[in-house]
Amino acid sequence: MTETLKPKDAAQVLEAVKWAAGEGTPLEILGRGSKRGFGRAVEPGLGLDLSGLSGIGRYEPNELFMTAFAATPMAEIEAALRQNNQQMAFEPADLGPLFGGDEDRGSIGGAIACNLAGPRRVKVGAARDHFLGFSAVSGRGEVFKSGGTVVKNVTGFDLSKLLAGSFGTLAVMTEVTFKVLPAPEKTRTVLVLGLPDAAAAMTMARALGSAHEVSSAAHLPKAAAGRSQVSYVAGAGRAVTAIRVEGPGPSVEHRCRALKELLKGKGEIEELHSENSQALWREIRDATLLGSANGDPGGRQVWRLSVPPMAGPGAAEALARDLAGEALYDWGGGLVWLAIAARPDAGHEKVRAAVAAAGGHATLVRAADEVRARVPVFEPQAARLGQLTARIKQAFDPKGVLNPGRMYEGV
């Protein structure tokens, strides 16, 4: 079992990283451990458990920002925001259940480090688009800060954009500042039942391209829809295409009526109101409709495919046939979650060939440690991009002690 260091504050984080750099000892950076299985397994060394760096430091509802320590639980942040009818608009996924863990264990630092974003990404962007600033310790054992509390404070190099999605390989974030926004007064979801995947992609594109301010669009094939805890969805007995509309009550009602008129003739149409809508979009956000690691009897491997929305169904259906899998579509079809029967190579050559032909890229999200050690988890980089990645890693972490190998071998 890996020995773990557990700093109580930023000063102890600095001390731990300085020691690790001096000794050349790799550190596995952990917030609350909910996404430990995301990415390649880190080279053996010590764990750096940041769970002691927790709590909301500054929250200004009128200024629409919050500053929190990196390991602050998402559940704590969401509870504080609800008291002021606000939200993190990018709705980062809770991936704990997908990896067989508990719900609500993720941290804000982990969400930003993995650049997570939920179904609303098509409208508001990813985590990096809401990430305003941070305090961190580089692999050199140096404290540095970037950004501020508003977008206009960012001058020079916007390091927030660089750290978001770096999976803890460049620096240990100790405190983060991010935008918050008003929560919608009402949420409703228009459901179109029974569409094949390709027809669903066209329907989602039509809804998203309309004047009705759709905030999210997803398609659940029959098997995924059947796992929903929302009775209207599970009880449909067929595929379900979901179109979310949010905002002031009268506006939402008007736009839902207009959408149903727009989509008339595509299939049977139903509508979910607030509570059921929120439950369904949480299931889509967290990809739990593919089954958790514990609840999935096949122990299936899970890929995330980023593709042009119209190309997704063709690629996903072919891979599902070849690899004994099933798909779930989010972001209007631009994000495909693909669960396949477990195999030693995770079917990575077939997956990447199909996705490349569609003009996209793929990430292996869930697989056993030994599989993730020998299969490229993230999209392989072209030579020049790989060289740039290595130079950035060298600049921030010359001794290679921060999450070494988490994204790419040797980086």
N, C-alpha and C positions, 0 to 999 in steps of 0.2 A: 504494500500500500504506500502511495506517495506521501512523503512527509509534507506538512503544510505550514506555511508562515501566515499569521493572521494579524496584520497591522490594525491598530485602533484609529489611526488618523493619517493624514497626508504626510506628516513628518516621518512616521514609521514606514510608509510606503517608500519614500525617498531612501531611507536607510537600507531597506531590504534590497532595492534595485541596485544601489551602489555596491552593496556586498556581493550580490549575484554577478554584477559586471566585473568586479575585481577578481572573483573566483572563477568566472566563466561557467557559472551554474545556470542551466536553463530554468525559467520560471513559467509555469502554466498559470495564466491570469484567469481568476474566477471571480465573477460577481456573486451570484447566488447558485450557480451551477446548473441552471435549467437547460442551457444550450451547450453543455459540455460535449455532446455528441455531434455538434455541427462543425464541419471542417475536418481536416486531417487530425489524427491523434498527435498531440504535442510530444516532442522528444522527451525522454525521461529526465526528471530533475526534481524540483520542488514546486509545490502548489503555492500560489500567492492568493489567499482568500481575502477578498475585499469586503466581505459582508459586514465588517465593523464600521465601514464608511457608509452610513445610512442615515437618511433623514432629509427633510426639505429645509433648505437654508433660507430661501427667499422666494416668496410667491406674491406677485403683484397682479391681481385679476384685472385691474383697470389698464395696466400696461401690457397685458397679454404675454407674460413670460413667467417662467419658474426656473429657479436654480436648486439643484438637489445633488447630494453626494451620489457617486456613481452606482453604489449598490443599493440604493433606495428601491424597495419593491414597487413594481408597477401598480400593484393593488393599492398601496398607500397613496401614490400620486393620483390615481384615478378617483379615489375617495375624496381627496382634497379638492379636485377639480369639480366633482359632482356638486359639492356644497355651493359652488358659484356658477352652476350651469355651464361649465366649460369642459373642454376635452382636448386630448391630443388628436388633432385632425388626421394625422397619418396612421392612427390606430394600429400600433405595432402588434404583431402576432404574439400570442403566448404559445411557444413551441414545446413547453414542458410535457403536455400530454402526448404529443407526437413522438417524443423520446421515451415514453413510459413513465414520466414523472407526474407530479401533482400540478394542478392548475395554480395560477397566480404566484408562481415562484420566481418569475423573471424580474430583472432589474432594469432600470432606465439606462444605465451605462451599457449593459449587454445589448439592449435593443438598438442603441445608436451604433455600437461597435459592429453589429451585424447589419446595420442599415435596413432594419425591418420596416415594412409598411404593409398595411392591410388593404382591403378592397377599395378604399377611397383614394388609393394612390393615383388612379386615372384622373382624378380631379385636383388633388392637392399636392401630389409629389411624395417622395420618400422621406425617410427620417432625416437625411442630410439636408433636405430643404427646409427643415424646421429647427435645425441644430444651430444655435447662435454663438456658443462659446464654451470654453472648458478650461480647467486646470489639469495638468498632467505631469507625469514624470517620464522622461525619455529613457531609452536603454543606456544612455550615457550617464545616467544618474543625475540629470539636471531637471529642475522644475521649470516649466514654461506654461504660458497662457496664450489664448487666442480668442478673438471675437469679443462680444459684449452682450448686452441685453436687448439690442435691437439690430436689425439687419444693417442699418446705415453705419453702425459702429465698426463694421468689418472693413479694414483697409489692408493693403498689401496682399500677402499670400493668405488665402482663406483656408487655414489649416483644419478648420472644422470639417470641411468637405473631404479632406484627405483622411482624417481619422475615422469618419463614418464609413463603415464597411471594411475597415482594416483588421478586424477580428483580434484586436489587442496585440498585433505584431509590431507596432511602431512606438507605442507609448502606453502607460498605465493611466487612464483617466481617473481622477479622484473626484472631480466635481463637473457637472454639466449644466448648461443653460439652454433652454429650448422654448420655442413659441407655443402658446396655447391659444385656443380660439373658442368662441361661444358654441355651445352644443345646440343642435337643431331643436326647435320647439316640437316638431313632429317628424316621425319617420314612417314611411309606408313602403311596401314592396309589391310591385306588380309581378305576378307569376304567370308564365306561359308554359303550359304543360304539353309534354309529349314530343318535343322537337328533337330531331336527330342533331348530332353535334354540329355539322356544317350549317344547317339551317339556323341553329341557335347562334352561331357566330355572326351570321348576317343580321339576325334580329337584334342582337346586342349592339352591333355597329349602328343599326338604324336608330335605336333608342339613344345611344350616346351622341350621335350626330344630330339629334333633334334639338329643338329650342326649349326642351322641357327640363333642362338642368339636372340630368341624371347624375347621381354621385357614385354609383357602383353598378356593375353588371357582371353576373356570374352564371355559369351553366353547370348543373349537376346531373350527370347521367343517372340512369335508374338506380344502379347499385349505391351510389353515393347519396342520392336523395333518400333512399330507404333507410339510411342510418341516422337521419336527422331526428332530433328530439322535438321538432315542431310537427305536430300531427298533420297539419294541412300539407306539408311537404312529404313526410314519410308515407302518408296515406294516399298520395296521388297514384302510387303504383307505376310510375313512369318517370321519364326525365323531367327536370324542372329548370326553367330558365328564369333567373331572378333579376329584377331591375329595381334599384333602390332610389327613392326620391326623399329629400330632406329639406326642412326649412319651416317657415311660418305655417300654421295650420291651414288657413284658407288657400295659400299658394300650393301646398302639398296636395290638397284635395283636388284642386283644379288641374294640376299637372298630371296626377294619376288618371283622372278622367281622360285627359288628352292622350296620354300614353296608351290607354286601353283602346281608344278609338284608332290611334296610329297602328296598333298591332293587331287589330281585329282581322280575323281570318288566318292568323298564323297558327292558332291552336286555342284550346280552352284556356280562358284567363281567370285567375283568381287574384285576391289581394290580401296581404298581411298588414295588420296595423302594428302599433309601436312595439309592444312586448314581444310578439312573435317575430317581428322584423329584427329586433336587436338580437334575439337568440339565434336566428338563422345566420345573420352576418358574422356573429362571433364564431359559429361553426365553420363558416367559409374562411374567415380570417386565419383560424388556427389549423386548418386542414384536418380537423378531427373526423370529417366525413370519410376520410380514407382509412380510419382506424388508428388507434394509438399503438405503440410498440407492445403494450401488454394486452390490449384488446384485439389485436390483429392475429388471428390464429395462424396465418401463414408466415408471420414475422417478416413481412414484405419490406423491400427496400424502396425508398422514396426519392424521386428526382423532382427538381423544379426546372421547367423549361420556359425560357423567355423567347417568345417567337412573335412574328407579325400575326395579329389576331386571326386573319383569314386563313393562314397557313397552319395554325395549331391543330385543328381537328384531323387533317390528313396525316400529319406526323404522329399525333397521339394515337390515332386508331391503328396505324400500322405497327407502332411499337407495342401497343396493347396486345395485338395478335401475336407478334413475334416473341414477346417476353412474358406472356401470361399476366397481363396487367390491366389496370383501369385508370381513368383520368378524371380530373376535376378542373374546371376552367374558371379563372378569375380575371380581373382587370380587362373585362370585355373580350376575353379569349387570349390576351397577350401573355398571361401567366398560366401555365399548365402544370398542375401537380400530377405526377405519374407514379403510381405504386405498382411494382412488379414483383414477381416471384423471386425470392432470394437466390442469388447465384454468386460464385466466387469472384466474378469480374463485374458484378452489378450491371452487366449488359452495356458497359460504357461505350464500346466501339459502335454498337448499333444505335445507341441513344444519340451520341454526338454526330454520327453521320446523318441521321434523320433530321436533327435540329439544324445542322450546318446547311443542309439542302433547303431547309425552310427559311434560312437567313437569321438564325437565332443562336442562343448558347444555352448550356445546361449546367446545373449544379447538383451534385449528389448530396442530399440532405440527410437521409437516414440509412445507415448500413453498419454492420459490425466493425469494430476497431480494425481488425485484420484486413477487411476489405478496403476501408478508407486509407489504410497504410500503403496499399499497392495500386490503387486506382486513383487517377486524378479526380479530386473532389470538385475543384473549380475548373472552369474552362481553361484548357492549356493556352499559354500565351505565345504569341509570335516572338521571334528571337529579340527584336528590338524592344518590344514591350516588356519582355522578361528581364532584359538588361536594365531598363528604367526602374522596374520594380526592385531589383537587387540594389541599385544605387540609392533609392529612397530608403530601403531597409538599412543600408550601411550608414546613411546619414543620421538616422534616428537611433539605431541600435547596432553600433559597430561590432559589439561582442556577440550579437545574435542570441541574447538571453530572454527576450520577450516572446512567448508563444512560438518558439522556433518550429517551422514546418507546419504550422496550423493551416496556412493557405496553399503554399507550394513547397515542395521538397527543397531544403537548403536555404529557405528564406524565412 
